[in-house]
């Protein structure tokens, strides 16, 4: 493939990076996945792979944050105060622009990209109000309200909500900024620090998952109260634990205490229909101007 008839996409996560070529409808033609390491090492590897494919018509990027996504801002495309070591202040857009001069760049958060794909071709098709929560190295949420992705002055930082402690839980949390915020209590690193094992190593009946459901249900209840979404997609590596979505729904129903209708809550929390491809497909949709 050596023409500008294709689109490029980059999904930059806290743990892994995905680079792809594809089409405006989200179809992935080729992709490569590798660990997210230092900024230059990660981006150089992505750029080298894309260089062998030719020059894309445009590139869509879904990146972890916090990141400046306002194209009018002088630091557009720069990572802000992220817990990811070595990334704060790094300009993603400057690096990509230097490697692909003249190629339009469409940037959003990784969770907004994933949500955009799920709304277009996945678990939230037709929804005008929805959220995509990712559980991994951090916790974040992409939000769609009235058919539009929400950014605000920066972008939503759902993972840094303060949530009530589960009964008997004295774990201080791992967030370097807030300690026991949602991300500090329920992200992948929090699970590993709390239980001494990575989430993928814990069986479905481990008490970690009831605690995970407790914290996520409280975060989601806040989302419902403020945004009234018709669908909340819970994705990311940690979300792949068997039975987690059902546990979240059960806990959410309990703490809701009958305020929002049972019918609404029963079908609200779902896994991503696009699985681990949601982010990269969303980046392709961004590249295509969807």
N, C-alpha and C positions, 0 to 999 in steps of 0.2 A: 504494500500500500504506500504509494509515493505521490500523493496528490493532496489538494486541499478539499477534496470531496468528503472528508471525514471530520468528525469532531473528536476532541480529546477531553479526558476527564481525570481529575485527581481527587481522591478521597484521602484526606490527611487526618488520621486518627491518632490518639495518644499512644496507641500500641502498635498499630499496623497502618501501612500506606498502601493504597490501591491506585494503580494507574491504568487507564484503558483508552482504547479507541472505540468509536461507536457511532450511532446515529441519533438523530434528534428525537426519536420516539423512545429513547432509553435502551435500545438494543446494544449490547456489548459485543463488539467484534473480536477484540483481543484484550487481554488484561494481564497484569503482573502484580503480585502481592509480596510485600517484604516488610520487615520491622521498621517502625519509626525510630530513628536514632537521633543524631545531631541534625540541626537544620541543613547545613551544607551537604553532609553525606546523604541525607534522605532526598533532598531536592536534586542533587547531582545525579543520583541513581534514576530518579523519575525522568529527568530531562534527557539523560543518555538513552533510556529506553524509547522515549518519544521521538528522539532524533532519527532513529532507524525506521520510523514510519512515515516520514515526510513532514510537511507543514500542515497543521490542522486549520480548518476554517475558523475555529474558535475553541476555547478551553473553558470548561466549567470546573469550579473548585468548591468542594465542601470540606471545611477545615475545622479542627477542634479550636477551642477558644480559651479565654476571650480573645476575639479578633475584631479589628475594625472593618466592618462590612459596608460602611457608607462611602460610596465612590467619590463624594465631594470632600471627604476629609483628607487633610494633608498626609495622614498616616494610614490611608486606605490599604488594607491588606497586611497590616502589621499585627503580630501577636502582642497582647498586652500582658497583664500580670498573671501569667499562667504558672501552675505548679510544675509543669513539665520543664525540667532543668535545661537551661541553655536556649530556650525558645523565646523568652520575653524580649520584646523589641525587634525580633527578626521580621523583616519585610518579605512576606511570601510573594506578593505581587511584583516587587522590584526584581526578585530573583527570576521569576517566570518571564517577566517582560524582557529582561536582558537576554534570556535564552531563546525567546520566541518573539522577536520584535515585530510589532504590527499586528499580532494575533489578539483579537478581543478576549478579555478575561471576564468571566462571570463568576463572582465569588459570593458564597454564603456560608453559614455554619454547616458542619457535617450533619447535624440533626435536622436543620431546615431542608437540606438536600434530600435526606432520607424521607422526610415527611412529604416533600413535593412528589417524589416517586410513588409513595404509597397512595397519595391522593389521585395521582394521574392514572396509575396502572396496578395498584395494589389493594391493600386492606381497607382503604378509606375512600375508594372511588365515589365521586359524587358529593363528598362531604364539603361543606363550606366552613365548618368549625371542627378542628381536630388537633391532636397533639401527637408527637412522636417522642417518646422518652428512650434514651439510650443508657444502658447500664454497662459500664466497662471500666477503663482506667479512671474515668470520671463519670459523672451523671449530668446529662444535659437534656434539654427539651426543645424541639422545634414546634412552633405554634402557628396554626392557620386560623384566622378570624375573618369572617365575612368573605372568604375566598382568597384572602391575601396573607402571605407570610409576614409574621410580626418581627420587627427589629427594634423599634423604639430608639432611644438615644444610643444604645449599644446593640444588644440583642438579649433575649431572655436568658437568665442564669438560674434555671430551675434547681440545679443541683445544690445551690447555696441557700435554699430555703431552710429555715430553722423548723424542726419538727419535734414533737414531744417524745421524750425517751420512752422506750418500751419498758413495761414493768420489770424492775429488777436489773435493768441494764445500766451499768456504770462505765461502759467503754467510753473513753474521752474523745474518740474520733481521730481521723488522720488528716483532715483538711489543714494545710499549713496556714490558712487564713482564718477559718472559723472553728476548727476543731470538730464539733459535733453537728455540723449542718448535714443535710441529706446525703451529700456526696461523701462527707467525712465518716458517715455511719453505714452507708449501704453500697458504696462503689466496690469494684474488684479489689483494690488495695485495702479497703476497710475490712472486707471479708477475710482476706489473707492475714491481716494483722490481728483480727479478733479471734479467729479460729485456728491459726497456725497452718492453714492449707489454702491453696488456691480454690476458687469457686468450682472449677471443673473437677476437682478431686473430692468434692463433698457429695455424698449420696443424696437422693431425693428426700429421704426421711430424716436428714440431719436437721437439728434445731435452727441452723443458720437460715433456712428458707422461710420458716415462720417469722423470724425476726426481720428478714428482708421484706417479706410481705407487709409486716407492720409499718415499716418506715415508708415504703412506696405507697401504700394505701393512704397514709396521711398526706403525702405530697400530692397524690392524685385528687384527694378530696379538696385540697386548696385550688387545684386547677379547675375542678368542676365548679366550685363556688364563684370563681372569678371569670372564667371563660365560657362555661357551659358547652364543652365540646360534645359532639355526637359519637366520637371514636377516640380512644386513647391507645395508641400502638406502643407496646413496650418491647424494645429490641436491644441489640448489643450482645456481646459475648456472655455476660452474666445471665441474661434473660433466657438462655437456652436450657436452663435447669428444668428437668421434667416437673410439671405441675405448678410452676411458679405463678403463671397467669391466673390459674384457678384459685390459688392461695391469696393472691392480691385481691381478686374479686370478693372472696369470702370475707376478708378482713375489711375491705371497703364497705361492704354491705353492713357489717357489724357497726363500724364507727359512724356510718351515715345515719344510723338510728331512725330510718324511715323518712328522712327529710326529702331526699330525691327518690323518685319512683324506683321500685325494684326492677321493673321492666327496663328502665334506662340503664341501670347498673349492670344488669345481667349480661348484656352484650357490649358493654363499653370498652373493657380492657381486652385487647387481642394481641397476638404476636404479629410481626410483620409478614405479609404475604410474600414479600420479595426476599425474605431471609437476610443473609449477609450481603446481598447485592443491592439493597435499597439505596445505600449511600452513593455508590458509583453510578447507578442508573439515574439517581437524582442529579448528580453532577452533569451527566450527559444531557438531561432535560434542561438544566440551566444553560449549558453551552448552546443548545438549540434554540434558546430564547423562549422556552415554554413558560 
